[in-house]
Amino acid sequence: MVRLKDIAAQAGVSVMTVSKSLRGAPDISAATKTRVRGLAQQMGYMPDSMAQGLRNRTTKLLGVILPSIANPVFVRTVAAIEEGAHDWGYDLILAHSLNSPEREEACIRRLLSRRVDGLFILPATRLSPTAPVYEELWQRQTPTVILGQRAPFCAQFCNVETDDSTGSYLMTKHLLELGHKKIAFLSGASGAPWAQERLEGYRRALREGGIEPEDRLTFAAGSSLEAGEKAAVQLINEGAGMTAVQAASDLAAMGAANVFLNQGVKIPEELSVAGFGNILMSQHFRVPLSTVRQPKLRLGAAALEVMQKLRRGEHPEPQRLPAEIIVRSSTAPPRPPAAA
């Protein structure tokens, strides 16, 4: 391992001069800096980031906690955060909560023990209005950005989110304008703020269209292919009589659509299906999926901007980005009733 004193011996200068040259100190001549840096590169010198962190009281590490990176909704947001952090000279440590509050707390404590300079968290779903680990984060003044909607237990932190309520409202309105009156809704995880927003957007559009929402047309479906499949089986067994199905996530929508297609139901001729998220797979599904586009890259960039302000001691405002619908082949006007 090459040390500063090895470079100093080769350059014929003091260790202090080498250290200052590598830091770009103003009291060292440009010629000396160039010569020392060139030697350091030739000799394969690598700075000790841990030692620099002790001196600067910063680790150049940022923690990211998600339910699971396997969910394609999160991939581009994390990519945007990583790209910006790289430009800052920061590295990311990624942890999975698996949507378990206990595991999430363990992840937070592990990252704090690594002395991360900030945290990005998409919180695990909790029904409790308080969470001791978030209260501790607030008291420690750890720069923390919530990814997505805030629940009561983390409401004190700044966040970045998509306007999910309006996005869901616009999709339901699209289905109503096509002529659908019986629209089933596959809701997300119970208690999750994003799921509540999307359900409320659906209900608001129905009421504005003069249709009272029916509980029997709302089904719990989570946000996975498997959950969507189970909800579709339940829809078929209960004979809900819907002409359209709107899901709170693309994965649930595609899981349900797979079941319908395998049962011989034609999409969209006999049943329209819509999702939420605009993941890459939705465009290349068996029947390209109408969906709500979330600005994932912009969410990551906004989260990083909020983190920058927190690191500077500022008090940034929450960021709420607009959503828009994308109409593809999976939605169409309902089939007219057969003539008597």
C-alpha positions in Angstrom: 0.0 0.0 0.0 1.5 3.4 -1.1 1.7 5.9 1.7 2.2 9.7 1.7 5.7 9.3 2.9 6.5 7.0 -0.1 5.4 9.7 -2.5 7.3 12.3 -0.4 10.5 10.3 -0.7 10.1 9.9 -4.4 9.3 13.6 -4.9 12.0 14.8 -2.6 9.5 16.9 -0.5 8.0 16.7 2.9 4.9 14.6 3.8 3.1 17.8 4.5 3.8 19.2 1.1 2.4 15.9 -0.5 -0.7 16.2 1.7 -1.3 19.8 0.7 -0.6 19.1 -3.0 -3.2 16.3 -3.1 -5.7 18.6 -1.2 -5.1 21.5 -3.6 -3.9 23.8 -0.9 -3.3 27.4 -2.2 0.1 27.8 -0.6 1.7 25.1 -2.8 2.9 26.0 -6.3 1.1 24.7 -9.3 4.2 23.0 -10.6 4.7 21.1 -7.3 1.0 20.1 -7.2 1.3 18.7 -10.8 4.5 16.8 -10.0 3.2 15.3 -6.8 -0.2 14.3 -8.2 1.5 12.7 -11.2 3.7 10.6 -9.0 0.8 9.6 -6.8 -1.1 8.4 -9.8 2.0 6.5 -11.2 2.6 4.8 -7.8 -1.1 3.8 -7.5 -1.8 5.9 -4.4 -5.4 5.7 -3.1 -6.6 8.2 -0.5 -7.9 6.7 2.8 -11.6 7.8 2.7 -12.1 6.7 6.3 -9.3 8.9 7.5 -10.6 11.8 5.5 -14.0 11.3 7.0 -12.6 11.5 10.5 -10.9 14.8 9.7 -13.9 16.3 7.9 -16.6 14.6 10.0 -18.2 13.3 6.9 -18.2 9.8 5.4 -19.3 10.6 1.9 -21.9 7.8 2.3 -25.7 8.1 1.8 -28.2 5.4 2.8 -31.2 4.3 0.8 -33.9 2.1 2.4 -36.6 0.6 0.1 -39.1 -2.3 0.5 -37.2 -4.1 -2.4 -35.2 -3.0 -5.4 -36.9 -5.9 -7.2 -39.9 -3.6 -7.6 -39.3 -1.8 -11.0 -41.0 1.3 -9.8 -38.0 2.1 -7.6 -35.1 1.3 -10.0 -35.0 4.6 -12.0 -35.5 6.8 -8.9 -32.5 5.1 -7.2 -30.5 5.4 -10.4 -31.1 9.1 -10.5 -30.0 9.4 -6.8 -26.9 7.3 -7.4 -25.9 9.4 -10.5 -26.2 12.7 -8.6 -24.5 11.3 -5.5 -21.6 10.1 -7.7 -21.2 13.6 -9.1 -20.9 14.8 -5.5 -18.3 12.2 -4.7 -20.7 10.2 -2.5 -21.5 6.5 -2.5 -24.8 4.8 -1.7 -25.5 2.0 0.7 -28.7 0.2 -0.3 -30.9 -1.7 2.3 -34.1 -3.6 1.9 -36.9 -3.3 4.5 -39.1 -5.9 2.8 -41.9 -3.6 4.1 -41.3 -4.8 7.6 -41.2 -2.1 10.3 -38.8 -4.2 12.4 -36.4 -4.9 9.6 -36.6 -1.2 8.5 -35.6 -0.1 12.0 -32.7 -2.5 12.0 -31.6 -1.1 8.6 -31.8 2.5 9.9 -29.7 1.6 12.9 -27.1 -0.2 10.8 -26.7 2.7 8.5 -26.5 5.2 11.4 -23.7 3.0 12.8 -21.9 3.4 9.4 -22.2 7.2 10.1 -24.0 7.9 6.8 -24.3 11.6 6.0 -28.0 11.3 5.1 -30.8 8.8 4.5 -33.4 8.3 1.8 -36.3 6.2 3.0 -39.4 4.8 1.5 -41.1 3.9 4.8 -42.5 0.5 5.6 -46.3 0.5 6.1 -47.4 1.1 9.7 -50.8 1.7 11.2 -49.4 3.3 14.3 -49.2 7.2 14.2 -45.7 7.1 15.8 -42.5 5.2 15.3 -39.7 5.6 17.9 -36.9 5.1 15.3 -38.2 8.1 13.3 -38.5 10.2 16.4 -34.8 9.3 17.1 -33.8 10.3 13.6 -35.5 13.6 14.1 -33.8 14.2 17.4 -30.4 13.3 16.0 -31.0 15.8 13.1 -29.9 13.2 10.6 -30.7 14.6 7.1 -33.6 12.4 6.0 -35.7 12.5 2.8 -38.9 10.5 2.6 -39.5 8.9 -0.8 -43.2 9.0 -1.5 -46.1 10.1 0.6 -45.6 10.7 4.3 -47.5 8.8 7.0 -48.2 10.4 10.4 -45.2 8.7 12.0 -42.8 10.5 9.5 -44.7 13.7 8.8 -42.0 15.9 10.3 -39.5 15.0 7.5 -39.3 16.6 4.1 -40.4 14.3 1.2 -40.7 14.0 -2.6 -43.8 12.4 -4.1 -46.0 12.1 -7.1 -49.5 13.6 -7.1 -51.0 10.1 -7.0 -54.5 11.2 -6.2 -54.7 13.3 -9.4 -53.0 10.6 -11.4 -55.6 8.0 -10.3 -58.4 10.5 -10.8 -57.3 11.2 -14.4 -57.2 7.5 -15.2 -60.7 6.9 -13.8 -62.0 9.9 -15.7 -60.5 8.5 -18.9 -62.4 5.2 -18.3 -65.6 7.1 -17.6 -65.2 9.2 -20.8 -64.8 6.0 -22.7 -68.3 5.0 -21.4 -67.5 2.7 -18.5 -69.9 2.8 -15.6 -68.8 -0.4 -13.7 -65.1 0.1 -12.9 -63.5 -2.3 -10.4 -60.5 -1.0 -8.4 -57.6 -3.1 -7.2 -56.2 -1.2 -4.3 -52.7 -1.3 -2.9 -51.4 -2.2 0.5 -53.8 -1.4 3.3 -52.7 1.7 5.3 -50.1 2.8 2.7 -50.4 6.5 2.0 -49.9 6.1 -1.7 -52.6 3.4 -1.9 -55.0 5.7 0.0 -54.3 8.5 -2.4 -54.9 6.4 -5.5 -58.2 5.0 -4.1 -59.4 8.5 -3.2 -58.6 9.7 -6.7 -60.7 6.9 -8.2 -63.6 7.6 -5.9 -63.5 11.3 -6.6 -63.7 10.8 -10.3 -66.7 8.5 -9.9 -68.5 10.9 -7.7 -67.9 13.8 -10.2 -69.3 11.5 -12.9 -72.5 11.0 -10.9 -71.6 7.4 -9.8 -71.4 6.4 -6.1 -68.4 4.2 -5.4 -69.4 0.6 -4.5 -67.4 -1.3 -1.9 -68.1 -4.5 -3.8 -66.0 -3.2 -6.7 -63.0 -2.5 -4.6 -60.6 -5.4 -4.0 -57.3 -5.6 -2.0 -54.5 -6.4 -4.4 -51.2 -5.2 -3.1 -48.6 -4.3 -5.7 -47.4 -7.5 -7.1 -48.2 -9.8 -10.1 -49.4 -12.5 -7.7 -51.6 -10.1 -5.8 -53.2 -9.0 -9.0 -53.8 -12.6 -10.1 -55.6 -13.4 -6.8 -57.8 -10.3 -7.1 -58.7 -11.3 -10.7 -59.8 -14.7 -9.5 -61.9 -13.1 -6.8 -63.5 -10.8 -9.4 -64.4 -13.7 -11.6 -65.8 -15.8 -8.8 -67.9 -12.9 -7.5 -69.3 -12.0 -10.9 -68.8 -8.3 -10.3 -70.1 -7.4 -13.7 -67.5 -4.7 -14.4 -66.5 -3.5 -17.8 -63.1 -2.1 -16.7 -60.5 -2.8 -14.0 -58.2 -0.1 -12.7 -55.3 -1.1 -10.5 -53.2 0.9 -8.1 -50.0 -0.5 -9.6 -48.9 -1.8 -13.0 -47.8 -5.2 -11.6 -51.2 -5.8 -10.0 -52.9 -4.7 -13.3 -50.7 -7.1 -15.4 -51.2 -10.0 -12.9 -55.0 -9.5 -13.2 -54.9 -9.1 -17.0 -52.9 -12.4 -17.3 -55.7 -14.2 -15.5 -58.5 -12.6 -17.7 -56.6 -13.3 -20.9 -56.0 -16.9 -19.9 -59.7 -17.3 -19.2 -60.4 -16.1 -22.8 -61.5 -12.6 -21.9 -60.5 -10.2 -24.7 -58.7 -7.0 -23.6 -59.9 -4.3 -24.4 -62.9 -5.6 -26.4 -64.6 -7.2 -23.5 -62.7 -5.7 -20.5 -60.5 -2.6 -20.2 -57.5 -2.8 -17.8 -55.4 0.1 -16.5 -52.5 0.4 -14.1 -50.3 2.9 -12.3 -46.6 3.5 -12.5 -45.6 3.2 -16.2 -42.9 0.6 -15.5 -41.0 -0.6 -18.6 -42.8 -3.9 -18.7 -46.2 -2.2 -19.0 -45.4 -0.9 -22.5 -44.3 -4.4 -23.7 -47.1 -6.4 -22.0 -49.3 -8.9 -23.9 -51.7 -6.0 -24.4 -49.7 -2.7 -23.9 -51.1 -1.2 -20.7 -52.8 2.1 -20.2 -51.3 3.6 -17.1 -50.3 6.6 -15.0 -46.8 7.8 -15.6 -44.7 8.6 -12.5 -41.7 10.9 -13.2 -39.2 8.5 -11.5 -36.0 10.1 -12.7 -37.3 13.5 -11.6 -38.3 12.1 -8.3 -34.7 10.9 -7.7 -33.3 14.3 -8.8 -35.7 16.1 -6.5 -34.8 13.9 -3.6 -31.1 14.6 -4.1 -31.8 18.4 -4.3 -33.7 18.2 -1.0 -30.8 16.3 0.5 -28.4 18.9 -0.6 -30.4 21.6 1.1 -30.7 19.6 4.3 -26.9 19.0 4.3 -26.5 22.8 4.1 -28.7 23.3 7.1 -31.6 24.7 5.1 -35.3 23.9 5.5 -36.6 22.8 2.0 -40.2 22.5 1.1 -41.7 19.1 0.2 -41.8 18.3 -3.6 -45.0 17.1 -5.2 -44.5 16.2 -8.9 -47.4 15.9 -11.4 -48.5 12.6 -12.9 -50.0 12.0 -16.3 -51.9 9.2 -17.9 -50.6 7.3 -20.9 -53.3 5.6 -23.0 -52.3 2.4 -24.8 -54.2 -0.6 -26.2 -55.6 -2.0 -22.9 -58.5 0.5 -22.6 -61.4 1.1 -25.1 -65.1 1.9 -25.0 -67.2 -0.9 -23.5 -68.9 -3.4 -25.8 -72.5 -2.3 -26.5 -75.2 -4.6 -25.0 -76.3 -7.3 -27.4 -79.6 -6.6 -29.2 -82.6 -8.4 -27.9 
